Amino acid sequence: MIKSIFSSIISQEEKEVKINSIEFQILSFTNRIRRITSHLKLHKKDFLSQRGLRKILGKRQRLLGYLSKKNEVRYKKVINQLGIRELKTR
């Protein structure tokens, strides 16, 4: 019984690590962006959804910028997997 409780705690911690990773956050933002974009193709005058889309795009851009500064290899891997354009550097 103690082993099963301990193993469930470990698996829960591993899940939290995956969910809190930068790659997972970028993936979830990308999925939301694609879903909202398809919604806006049907409803062109939904201005609140357009605002939400811009906010999510900004969050994803900040996360990508942070990842590119911290680890270039992981950044390139995420960009290639999701099919996102690279950030413009100033």
Secondary structure, DSSP 8 states (H G I E B T S, - for coil): -HHHHHHHHHHHHHHHHHHHSHHHHHHHHHHHHHHHHHHHHH-TT-HHHHHHHHHHHHHHHHHHHHHHHH-HHHHHHHHHHHT-------
